[in-house]
Amino acid sequence: MAGGGGSSSAADATAVVAPSLPQGAAYAVVVGVGFVIALIMIGITKILKRTVGEDNRKTEMFMTANRTINTGLTSSAVISSWLWSTAMLGSTLVGYNFGVAGPFWFAAGCSPMIVFFSVLGIACKLRVPQAHTLLEIIRIRYGTVGHIVWIVLCLINNIIAVANMLLGASAAISAVSGMHVIAATFLLPIGVILYTFVGGIKATFLTDYFHTFVITIIICFFTIKAFVTDEIASPRISTNSS
């Protein structure tokens, strides 16, 4: 009996969950939707060039959008930047393991960085209004040696961040559809590269706004779905049972 129970437990531990979506659906979303969003953003960039005169061939427009990004686009960009795959998967994991307190403390650990960086951004804007990047400010404040050190640190940080985002999203897509992780890793950035290359930073801000809108709808849907699911003993079930 004990041996049979042990083998059953081992089989359950090594069981593979079948993907819920076909690979074709994953390729359609990764490639098709990615290209559609890229084409939309490229089209918006062309329209803005004709109507408002925003020429992305100029360095100032490509890198800073002529410093015309308003509060709405900026706030949506901050939200979209923090809703990367690693953060969403990590918060979901701690929520699954520890309940509502998990995502709360996960967000509590990330929030101070956003608050402090907003203060830093305001100070930099007031003191160095013509700067384009953080590295320019570092060079002015700390000289060439500090500038080189920060270039290396920023490069390492960006490599790690991009790797986390791509691998996290690719792993999630692979788990849901069975799509190969390497294929997802190489196909996911194509659409982003296209609209960023054509539209510059303004296109990324517009895309962030769209991402935030879509993600908000998805989060609201899954939040309501979680509370009305029988398996987690929702308040509706508890009320009916009492």
C-alpha positions in Angstrom: 0.0 0.0 0.0 2.8 2.4 1.0 4.7 1.6 -2.2 1.6 2.2 -4.3 0.9 5.5 -2.7 4.5 6.6 -3.1 4.5 5.8 -6.8 1.2 7.6 -7.2 2.5 10.8 -5.6 5.6 10.7 -7.7 3.5 10.3 -10.8 1.4 13.3 -9.8 4.5 15.4 -9.1 5.9 14.7 -12.6 2.6 15.0 -14.4 2.6 17.5 -17.3 -0.3 19.8 -17.7 -1.5 19.9 -21.3 -1.5 23.4 -22.9 -4.9 25.0 -23.0 -4.4 26.7 -26.4 -3.0 25.4 -29.7 0.3 26.6 -31.0 -1.3 28.3 -33.9 -3.2 30.6 -31.5 0.1 31.6 -29.8 1.8 32.3 -33.2 -1.3 34.3 -34.2 -1.1 36.5 -31.1 2.6 36.9 -30.9 3.2 37.6 -34.6 -0.2 38.8 -35.8 -1.2 41.0 -33.0 2.3 42.3 -32.6 2.4 43.3 -36.2 -1.1 44.8 -36.1 -0.1 47.0 -33.1 3.1 48.0 -34.8 1.3 49.0 -38.0 -1.2 51.0 -36.0 1.5 52.9 -34.2 3.4 53.5 -37.4 0.2 54.8 -38.9 -0.4 57.1 -36.0 3.2 58.4 -36.3 2.6 59.2 -40.0 -0.7 61.0 -39.1 1.0 63.1 -36.4 3.8 64.0 -38.8 1.3 65.3 -41.4 -1.1 67.0 -39.0 1.1 68.3 -36.1 4.5 68.3 -37.8 6.2 65.7 -35.5 9.1 64.6 -37.6 10.8 61.5 -36.0 13.8 61.9 -38.3 15.0 64.7 -36.0 16.9 63.5 -33.0 15.0 65.8 -30.5 11.7 64.4 -31.6 12.9 60.8 -31.8 14.4 60.8 -28.3 12.3 63.2 -26.3 9.1 63.8 -28.4 10.0 67.5 -28.4 9.3 67.3 -24.6 5.6 67.4 -25.3 4.6 64.3 -23.4 1.7 65.2 -21.0 0.8 63.8 -17.6 -1.6 61.2 -19.0 0.9 59.5 -21.3 3.6 59.7 -18.6 1.5 58.1 -15.9 0.4 55.3 -18.3 4.0 54.7 -19.3 5.0 54.3 -15.7 2.2 51.8 -15.1 2.9 49.9 -18.3 6.7 49.8 -17.5 6.0 48.2 -14.1 3.5 45.8 -15.6 6.2 43.7 -17.2 6.0 40.0 -17.4 8.3 39.3 -14.4 6.3 41.6 -12.1 3.0 40.2 -13.1 4.1 36.6 -12.8 5.8 37.2 -9.5 2.8 39.0 -8.0 0.5 36.2 -9.2 2.8 33.6 -7.6 2.9 35.3 -4.2 -0.8 35.9 -4.4 -1.4 32.2 -5.1 0.9 31.2 -2.2 0.0 33.8 0.4 -3.4 35.1 -0.5 -4.3 38.8 -0.8 -1.3 39.8 1.4 1.2 38.5 -1.2 0.5 41.0 -4.0 0.0 43.8 -1.4 3.5 43.4 0.0 4.9 42.8 -3.5 3.5 46.2 -4.5 4.6 47.8 -1.3 8.2 46.9 -2.0 8.1 48.4 -5.5 6.2 51.6 -4.8 9.0 53.5 -2.9 11.2 53.2 -6.0 8.5 54.9 -8.2 7.9 57.6 -5.6 11.6 58.4 -5.2 12.3 58.3 -8.9 9.4 60.8 -9.5 11.0 63.2 -7.1 14.4 62.7 -8.8 12.9 63.2 -12.2 11.3 66.5 -11.1 14.6 67.7 -9.6 16.5 66.8 -12.8 13.9 68.5 -15.0 14.3 71.7 -13.0 18.1 71.7 -12.8 18.9 70.2 -16.2 15.9 70.9 -18.4 17.7 70.3 -21.7 19.1 66.8 -20.8 17.9 63.8 -22.8 19.1 60.9 -20.7 20.1 60.1 -17.1 23.6 59.4 -18.3 24.0 63.0 -19.5 23.1 64.2 -16.0 25.6 61.8 -14.5 28.4 63.1 -16.7 27.6 66.7 -15.8 27.5 65.9 -12.1 30.2 63.2 -11.6 32.5 63.6 -14.6 33.9 61.1 -17.1 34.7 58.3 -14.7 31.3 58.3 -13.1 29.8 58.5 -16.6 31.6 55.4 -17.7 30.7 53.5 -14.5 27.0 54.4 -15.0 27.1 53.4 -18.7 28.3 49.9 -17.7 25.8 49.6 -14.9 22.9 50.8 -17.1 24.0 48.3 -19.8 24.0 45.4 -17.4 20.7 46.5 -15.9 19.0 46.7 -19.3 20.4 43.4 -20.4 19.0 41.7 -17.3 15.7 43.5 -17.5 15.2 42.7 -21.2 16.1 39.0 -20.6 13.7 38.8 -17.7 10.8 40.3 -19.7 11.4 38.2 -22.7 12.0 34.9 -20.9 9.0 35.5 -18.5 6.6 36.3 -21.3 8.0 33.4 -23.5 7.7 30.9 -20.6 4.1 32.0 -20.0 3.2 31.7 -23.7 4.9 28.3 -23.9 3.1 27.0 -20.8 -0.3 28.1 -22.2 0.1 27.1 -25.8 3.1 24.7 -26.1 4.9 27.2 -28.3 8.6 26.8 -28.3 10.3 29.2 -25.8 13.1 30.1 -28.2 10.6 30.9 -31.0 8.5 33.1 -28.6 11.7 34.9 -27.4 12.7 35.9 -30.9 9.3 36.7 -32.2 8.0 38.8 -29.3 10.3 41.8 -29.8 9.8 42.2 -33.6 6.7 44.4 -33.4 8.2 46.5 -30.6 11.3 47.0 -32.7 9.3 48.1 -35.7 7.2 50.8 -34.1 10.0 52.1 -32.0 12.4 52.3 -35.0 9.8 54.3 -36.9 8.0 56.3 -34.2 10.6 56.8 -31.6 9.8 57.4 -28.0 6.4 59.0 -28.8 5.3 55.7 -30.3 6.4 53.8 -27.1 4.3 56.2 -24.9 1.3 55.7 -27.1 1.7 52.0 -27.0 2.1 52.1 -23.2 -1.2 53.9 -23.0 -2.9 51.2 -25.1 -1.2 48.4 -23.0 -2.4 50.0 -19.8 -5.9 50.2 -21.1 -6.0 46.6 -22.2 -4.3 45.3 -19.0 -6.7 47.2 -16.8 -9.7 45.5 -18.5 -8.0 42.1 -18.1 -7.2 42.7 -14.5 -10.8 43.8 -13.7 -12.1 40.7 -15.5 -9.9 38.3 -13.6 -10.5 40.0 -10.3 -14.3 39.6 -10.7 -13.8 36.0 -12.0 -11.7 35.1 -9.0 -14.4 36.3 -6.6 -17.2 34.3 -8.3 -15.3 31.1 -8.8 -16.6 28.2 -6.7 -13.1 26.6 -6.1 -11.9 29.5 -4.0 -15.0 29.9 -1.8 -16.1 33.3 -3.0 -18.2 35.6 -0.8 -21.2 34.7 -3.0 -20.8 31.0 -2.1 -20.3 31.7 1.6 -23.5 33.9 1.7 -25.6 31.3 0.0 -24.3 28.5 2.2 -25.0 30.4 5.3 
